[in-house]
């Protein structure tokens, strides 16, 4: 039987702890421009020694266009590796002036402004009820029978009111579902081909998957006609009310701008988007003769000086990171068709002698503006594709471009499978697994081989 003894053992260990100010600086470094300005406004209200000058609002002709975040995320990049920025169509550029229905105006008021009951016997009460029965997509959620019962009128009058609503803009408003809305838009465009209406109602999914032969057989038309009708339908708006609503538009404020100076990329920190912070010296002078006020001012002065110093440290850190990115990704900024090279957080951290987490926080929700567009700083980091011995190291973006090229060159009736693409890349010295090819293909928005078969 063994007896255990309790005792004290001394151990020496190194532990790194962060002070309150260090923790606050880490949070400050991670903030984007909008969050930073909100934080400074809050600190300014609490500390009278902090002078805050709001971000400069430059004239529209000199400031970059504000970018709608939702549109920016869904639009294609400003320029890809196989596209010159000068070749872009004007309609693909961010719009400075929006149409009336795109300004966030209230949809019911927009519809009411089109009412003209002098040429129709439609009851205004029915129209008001219909306008209030539209969902977020612009689809109607009340049937003509229910509308007639609610107001004690004939079903025919209810249908007339619905038909009148469907003549208003935006086209497609008042449909019961996607298919109904698309058919309304086809009618508004003067389309009379019954095949287009049948595909819109019953065969959209088949056509979206590339099964045109199946859709054509079901409708009883040539495959070419089914494909042409589907291409027409794709130009319609599946959600007529999508341009209206109360959602706040999120804007991207580029933290840095990169310009070419004597052929070399140069980084400029965009101070105009951040509030300017300084110490109010008037309070210091007022508190000199009052001991109690002097003690209060001393406490607030310490905070004010820390805020000023931290804002400057944040700016310097972001600038150093971007300068390191410019050195490693020089080809992307100098050549309009230049590609991004493989680059990791660790590479930048080693360049600056900081921890990877510092780089990760500093690039969080930060954006860079250059002649090729506006990009998140995270966009410039990518892994390298596995290559064969003696092959040139390629970034994932280069591999994606090659996949796009291979798909564009394939035979329409014999599209390349993911395995076939992986084999072709292997012959070029780039070893990729089939699942990796599938992942890249999906990120490029390229359908699977069955969906691409013509």
Phi and psi in degrees as a GROMACS rama.xvg file:
@    title "Ramachandran Plot"
@    xaxis  label "Phi"
@    yaxis  label "Psi"
@TYPE xy
-100.956  146.794  UNK-2
-114.147  127.822  UNK-3
-93.7562  149.709  UNK-4
-120.326  140.259  UNK-5
-93.3103  136.158  UNK-6
-153.796  171.324  UNK-7
-102.332  135.517  UNK-8
-124.519  128.648  UNK-9
-90.2552  131.192  UNK-10
-129.363  143.083  UNK-11
-110.076  124.742  UNK-12
-141.873  150.782  UNK-13
-99.4098  126.365  UNK-14
-131.748  136.246  UNK-15
-100.584  120.04  UNK-16
-116.496  144.925  UNK-17
-98.87  136.853  UNK-18
-73.6842  169.44  UNK-19
-60.0806  -41.2852  UNK-20
-68.1314  -35.3294  UNK-21
-66.5773  -41.0983  UNK-22
-63.0389  -41.1321  UNK-23
-65.7875  -36.8254  UNK-24
-67.0552  -38.1197  UNK-25
-59.8978  -43.2429  UNK-26
-64.5958  -40.1291  UNK-27
-65.592  -39.5191  UNK-28
-63.2406  -32.1551  UNK-29
-81.233  -15.1873  UNK-30
-69.3328  145.738  UNK-31
-85.3554  -178.85  UNK-32
-61.6994  -41.7062  UNK-33
-66.5119  -44.6169  UNK-34
-65.3051  -37.3188  UNK-35
-64.3266  -44.3173  UNK-36
-63.7208  -37.1663  UNK-37
-65.9558  -41.4885  UNK-38
-62.8951  -44.6444  UNK-39
-64.4064  -36.8033  UNK-40
-63.3959  -39.4566  UNK-41
-66.9047  -44.1096  UNK-42
-65.2827  -37.1042  UNK-43
-61.43  -37.3546  UNK-44
-70.0292  -29.2765  UNK-45
-87.7361  -23.2656  UNK-46
-124.99  108.608  UNK-47
-69.0651  -13.9268  UNK-48
-82.479  -6.88884  UNK-49
-94.9321  118.169  UNK-50
-92.0525  130.197  UNK-51
-125.042  120.612  UNK-52
-104.974  118.315  UNK-53
-56.1123  159.298  UNK-54
-54.859  138.444  UNK-55
-65.8293  135.99  UNK-56
-105.18  93.2254  UNK-57
-69.5819  161.518  UNK-58
-63.1045  153.655  UNK-59
-60.8047  -32.1304  UNK-60
-77.2632  -12.8963  UNK-61
-110.188  -18.1817  UNK-62
-91.3898  149.74  UNK-63
-62.9859  148.832  UNK-64
-62.8255  133.275  UNK-65
-64.7621  138.825  UNK-66
-106.447  125.385  UNK-67
-68.6131  118.163  UNK-68
-60.043  -43.3808  UNK-69
-62.078  -41.2358  UNK-70
-70.4427  -37.2693  UNK-71
-65.8428  -38.8477  UNK-72
-67.1662  -32.5638  UNK-73
-93.621  -18.7593  UNK-74
-76.9509  160.343  UNK-75
-76.309  158.584  UNK-76
-58.2728  161.509  UNK-77
-58.5406  -35.7251  UNK-78
-160.868  131.451  UNK-79
-95.7004  -179.517  UNK-80
-65.5339  -20.7724  UNK-81
-114.862  29.0139  UNK-82
-143.278  134.773  UNK-83
-91.6732  136.589  UNK-84
-57.0733  -30.3114  UNK-85
-69.416  -17.5607  UNK-86
-87.0393  -1.40708  UNK-87
-73.8552  145.91  UNK-88
-72.7078  152.538  UNK-89
-62.2706  -35.378  UNK-90
-70.1762  -12.5755  UNK-91
-87.7176  -8.87249  UNK-92
-82.0161  154.943  UNK-93
-58.4375  131.281  UNK-94
-79.4229  135.985  UNK-95
-85.0806  -37.6442  UNK-96
-115.472  127.772  UNK-97
-101.175  156.841  UNK-98
-70.2547  160.062  UNK-99
-53.6954  -40.9504  UNK-100
-77.3231  -2.74808  UNK-101
-103.091  4.01946  UNK-102
-91.1117  7.49625  UNK-103
83.9777  14.1422  UNK-104
-63.868  158.947  UNK-105
-73.9387  124.034  UNK-106
-61.1885  -46.2067  UNK-107
-55.9795  -43.7367  UNK-108
-65.7046  -37.0983  UNK-109
-63.3803  -38.5964  UNK-110
-71.7256  -41.376  UNK-111
-61.4588  -33.0715  UNK-112
-65.9911  -13.1989  UNK-113
-100.05  -3.56745  UNK-114
-63.6516  129.869  UNK-115
-140.442  91.505  UNK-116
-88.8856  6.64352  UNK-117
-71.374  -21.66  UNK-118
-109.484  12.2881  UNK-119
-146.164  158.241  UNK-120
-99.038  12.1166  UNK-121
-61.6689  133.52  UNK-122
-74.051  128.174  UNK-123
-61.4577  -32.7175  UNK-124
-61.9374  -38.6416  UNK-125
-66.4895  -41.1684  UNK-126
-64.2004  -41.9334  UNK-127
-60.9665  -39.8606  UNK-128
-66.9065  -38.5219  UNK-129
-66.2885  -42.3928  UNK-130
-60.5289  -38.0726  UNK-131
-76.4153  -7.23221  UNK-132
-103.08  10.6214  UNK-133
-85.5438  138.021  UNK-134
-87.4949  -173.139  UNK-135
-63.6551  -22.756  UNK-136
-88.7327  -10.3917  UNK-137
93.6118  10.6199  UNK-138
-86.6447  147.588  UNK-139
-84.3458  135.026  UNK-140
-112.237  10.2519  UNK-141
-128.399  137.404  UNK-142
-84.817  159.4  UNK-143
-61.8474  -34.314  UNK-144
-65.0243  -44.4089  UNK-145
-65.5536  -39.2649  UNK-146
-63.8088  -41.9552  UNK-147
-64.2837  -43.3543  UNK-148
-63.3962  -39.42  UNK-149
-64.4393  -36.8722  UNK-150
-106.047  1.03892  UNK-151
64.8027  41.8596  UNK-152
-121.587  172.091  UNK-153
-70.4778  146.475  UNK-154
-60.6808  -32.3293  UNK-155
-61.1043  -39.5111  UNK-156
-66.9101  -36.2893  UNK-157
-64.6554  -41.516  UNK-158
-65.8349  -36.5172  UNK-159
-62.4487  -40.0859  UNK-160
-64.126  -41.024  UNK-161
-65.4055  -42.8432  UNK-162
-61.4492  -37.9345  UNK-163
-66.9354  -42.0461  UNK-164
-58.4115  -36.851  UNK-165
-73.5966  -9.03299  UNK-166
-86.0675  -7.70853  UNK-167
-86.8355  164.655  UNK-168
-91.895  150.022  UNK-169
-75.2131  147.592  UNK-170
-56.0981  138.515  UNK-171
98.1362  -6.6414  UNK-172
-67.6748  141.18  UNK-173
92.0059  2.78736  UNK-174
-74.2068  156.665  UNK-175
-81.2651  -24.2764  UNK-176
-158.573  -172.188  UNK-177
-59.4439  -49.3155  UNK-178
-60.7733  -43.9994  UNK-179
-63.5643  -41.7948  UNK-180
-64.6731  -40.4404  UNK-181
-64.4987  -39.4093  UNK-182
-65.2935  -37.9481  UNK-183
-60.9249  -43.4679  UNK-184
-66.9253  -36.822  UNK-185
-61.9484  -43.3154  UNK-186
-64.017  -40.5796  UNK-187
-64.2894  -26.4636  UNK-188
-86.0252  -3.86688  UNK-189
82.9869  18.2102  UNK-190
-73.3158  131.991  UNK-191
-119.125  -5.66058  UNK-192
-68.0639  116.151  UNK-193
-64.2637  -24.7974  UNK-194
-61.506  -40.7754  UNK-195
-61.1804  -41.7758  UNK-196
-68.9819  -38.2794  UNK-197
-67.2294  -39.1687  UNK-198
-66.5366  -41.0833  UNK-199
-62.5191  -35.6709  UNK-200
-81.2795  -41.819  UNK-201
-125.733  -12.4354  UNK-202
-132.293  24.4462  UNK-203
-63.9319  -42.1612  UNK-204
-65.1278  -41.5129  UNK-205
-60.4564  -45.1268  UNK-206
-68.0714  -36.6833  UNK-207
-63.2947  -30.2174  UNK-208
-87.2792  0.413679  UNK-209
85.9777  10.6577  UNK-210
-88.7822  60.8948  UNK-211
-68.0466  -33.2442  UNK-212
-64.986  -40.5449  UNK-213
-63.953  -44.3557  UNK-214
-65.5573  -42.2211  UNK-215
-63.0988  -39.8355  UNK-216
-65.235  -40.7488  UNK-217
-68.1941  -35.7063  UNK-218
-84.5379  -28.4439  UNK-219
84.809  50.2462  UNK-220
-144.548  166.582  UNK-221
-64.3569  153.316  UNK-222
-61.0064  -38.8576  UNK-223
-62.0149  -35.6752  UNK-224
-69.9236  -40.2626  UNK-225
-62.4926  -42.8428  UNK-226
-64.9655  -41.4199  UNK-227
-64.2426  -40.8078  UNK-228
-65.5775  -39.4704  UNK-229
-65.3763  -40.7705  UNK-230
-61.9804  -35.5656  UNK-231
-65.7928  -44.1209  UNK-232
-62.8358  -33.1594  UNK-233
-64.92  -18.246  UNK-234
-83.8275  -5.28206  UNK-235
-86.1805  167.968  UNK-236
-97.7854  113.547  UNK-237
-71.281  -18.5139  UNK-238
-131.542  89.2168  UNK-239
-57.7628  -29.7592  UNK-240
-93.5411  10.0075  UNK-241
-65.106  -23.381  UNK-242
-81.349  -6.29404  UNK-243
-111.421  156.819  UNK-244
145.1  176.126  UNK-245
-104.199  9.59535  UNK-246
-66.6926  137.634  UNK-247
-73.9518  132.083  UNK-248
-79.4764  126.447  UNK-249
-93.3244  131.841  UNK-250
-111.676  151.962  UNK-251
-100.276  123.863  UNK-252
-108.227  108.87  UNK-253
-62.9635  128.056  UNK-254
-75.6884  -31.808  UNK-255
-136.249  153.762  UNK-256
-120.927  136.082  UNK-257
-113.115  121.214  UNK-258
-118.926  157.522  UNK-259
-93.126  121.617  UNK-260
-120.16  113.906  UNK-261
54.7765  37.9869  UNK-262
81.9779  3.23309  UNK-263
-118.59  139.629  UNK-264
-71.6827  132.117  UNK-265
-126.393  134.809  UNK-266
-94.9845  136.083  UNK-267
-129.059  124.639  UNK-268
-76.2217  130.287  UNK-269
-84.8507  86.5845  UNK-270
-67.4923  -25.8308  UNK-271
-65.9454  -15.5757  UNK-272
-94.4789  -4.89539  UNK-273
-117.022  143.776  UNK-274
-64.7869  146.908  UNK-275
-94.6701  129.439  UNK-276
-113.32  137.732  UNK-277
-151.222  171.585  UNK-278
-97.5058  130.835  UNK-279
-79.9447  106.427  UNK-280
-78.3926  -15.0758  UNK-281
-62.6315  -37.5565  UNK-282
-67.6643  -33.355  UNK-283
-63.7468  -41.6996  UNK-284
-69.7717  -36.7769  UNK-285
-68.1863  -28.4401  UNK-286
-90.6216  0.579287  UNK-287
-63.0764  -36.7522  UNK-288
-96.5494  1.26395  UNK-289
-121.556  106.753  UNK-290
-58.1415  -41.1355  UNK-291
-66.4622  -43.6718  UNK-292
-67.2143  -32.3145  UNK-293
-66.0506  -38.0088  UNK-294
-65.1882  -42.0009  UNK-295
-64.4334  -44.1444  UNK-296
-65.5716  -35.0284  UNK-297
-62.2304  -40.7215  UNK-298
-64.9451  -44.5062  UNK-299
-70.3977  -31.0595  UNK-300
-65.4079  -39.2025  UNK-301
-60.4003  -43.8067  UNK-302
-65.7799  -42.6129  UNK-303
-62.5847  -42.7506  UNK-304
-65.4638  -37.1551  UNK-305
-64.8861  -41.366  UNK-306
-62.5453  -46.0776  UNK-307
-61.1353  -45.0156  UNK-308
-66.1728  -39.8602  UNK-309
-67.9999  -38.8732  UNK-310
-62.7122  -40.8528  UNK-311
-68.2813  -39.9831  UNK-312
-63.8344  -38.927  UNK-313
-60.7647  -45.5316  UNK-314
-61.3922  -45.3747  UNK-315
-64.0152  -40.7684  UNK-316
-62.8147  -45.7306  UNK-317
-63.1259  -42.8846  UNK-318
-62.0382  -43.9323  UNK-319
-64.0876  -39.9057  UNK-320
-64.254  -44.5575  UNK-321
-65.8072  -39.7986  UNK-322
-61.8537  -37.6217  UNK-323
-67.098  -39.1492  UNK-324
-62.4781  -41.2325  UNK-325
-62.1138  -39.1003  UNK-326
-66.3843  -39.2102  UNK-327
-83.128  -25.5007  UNK-328
-116.374  34.8989  UNK-329
-54.4559  -41.8959  UNK-330
-59.5453  -36.6659  UNK-331
-63.7057  -37.8933  UNK-332
-88.02  -27.7604  UNK-333
-86.0415  -42.1278  UNK-334
-99.7143  122.886  UNK-335
-56.9471  -21.6385  UNK-336
-111.444  13.1316  UNK-337
-66.1458  149.22  UNK-338
-101.382  159.398  UNK-339
-84.4682  133.826  UNK-340
-90.9938  157.149  UNK-341
-57.3688  134.31  UNK-342
-154.254  134.087  UNK-343
-114.978  163.05  UNK-344
-57.9092  -37.0245  UNK-345
-61.6698  -35.005  UNK-346
-62.3166  -46.2102  UNK-347
-68.9018  -39.7623  UNK-348
-60.6809  -40.4138  UNK-349
-66.7793  -38.181  UNK-350
-60.4562  -38.2451  UNK-351
-100.023  -3.11402  UNK-352
58.2775  46.8882  UNK-353
-128.742  173.233  UNK-354
-80.1007  152.041  UNK-355
-57.9965  -35.6403  UNK-356
-63.1132  -31.6556  UNK-357
-65.2671  -43.4641  UNK-358
-64.4234  -43.6043  UNK-359
-59.71  -44.0815  UNK-360
-69.133  -37.978  UNK-361
-68.4158  -30.8295  UNK-362
-91.7812  -2.61216  UNK-363
-62.9663  119.334  UNK-364
54.8989  31.8151  UNK-365
-105.34  146.218  UNK-366
-128.453  149.751  UNK-367
-121.116  133.532  UNK-368
-110.422  128.16  UNK-369
-140.299  -175.093  UNK-370
-68.9032  -13.3561  UNK-371
-94.8334  -1.6158  UNK-372
131.559  -164.129  UNK-373
-111.909  127.812  UNK-374
-131.945  144.643  UNK-375
-68.9382  145.017  UNK-376
-60.1894  -28.5962  UNK-377
-63.4244  -20.1314  UNK-378
-64.9796  -22.3588  UNK-379
-89.8225  1.96679  UNK-380
-107.774  126.491  UNK-381
-155.261  153.599  UNK-382
-80.9531  169.764  UNK-383
-96.2286  142.827  UNK-384
-76.8248  144.686  UNK-385
-67.668  126.138  UNK-386
-121.51  161.168  UNK-387
-75.4361  171.766  UNK-388
-64.651  129.048  UNK-389
85.3315  -4.41462  UNK-390
-83.453  156.303  UNK-391
-73.993  137.321  UNK-392
-69.4077  130.182  UNK-393
-119.217  143.27  UNK-394
-81.8742  164.194  UNK-395
-61.0352  -29.9624  UNK-396
-68.6348  -37.7182  UNK-397
-64.5207  -40.9172  UNK-398
-64.2043  -40.5382  UNK-399
-61.7953  -41.115  UNK-400
-62.0356  -38.5779  UNK-401
-68.6917  -37.4334  UNK-402
-62.6977  -41.4634  UNK-403
-61.4446  -41.617  UNK-404
-65.0148  -42.547  UNK-405
-63.187  -40.2302  UNK-406
-67.0738  -38.928  UNK-407
-66.145  -27.8657  UNK-408
-92.842  -4.24379  UNK-409
-72.2061  160.414  UNK-410
-76.6513  131.441  UNK-411
-55.897  -35.683  UNK-412
-89.9706  -2.65049  UNK-413
-138.578  67.9125  UNK-414
-65.8725  151.434  UNK-415
-77.9583  132.524  UNK-416
-78.234  168.26  UNK-417
-61.3158  -37.6062  UNK-418
-65.0264  -40.3872  UNK-419
-65.3081  -39.5412  UNK-420
-64.3799  -41.8902  UNK-421
-61.1736  -38.7777  UNK-422
-66.3874  -42.799  UNK-423
-63.7791  -40.0077  UNK-424
-66.3687  -35.9025  UNK-425
-62.5244  -37.2827  UNK-426
-65.6483  -24.0677  UNK-427
-92.4796  5.01875  UNK-428
93.2703  9.89129  UNK-429
-112.869  110.751  UNK-430
-91.7948  112.297  UNK-431
-130.604  141.215  UNK-432
-75.2541  155.335  UNK-433
-58.1046  -40.7653  UNK-434
-66.3351  -29.5109  UNK-435
-70.3516  -39.2748  UNK-436
-61.8922  -42.9631  UNK-437
-61.7811  -40.7027  UNK-438
-62.4196  -47.9477  UNK-439
-63.7842  -39.5875  UNK-440
-61.9077  -43.008  UNK-441
-66.5151  -38.0667  UNK-442
-65.2632  -28.9451  UNK-443
-81.2558  -6.81464  UNK-444
75.9855  23.4998  UNK-445
-92.9486  125.598  UNK-446
-65.0252  166.929  UNK-447
-67.9943  167.1  UNK-448
-60.304  -39.5061  UNK-449
-61.8738  -35.6843  UNK-450
-74.1226  -21.4855  UNK-451
-90.976  -7.41869  UNK-452
-70.4624  126.853  UNK-453
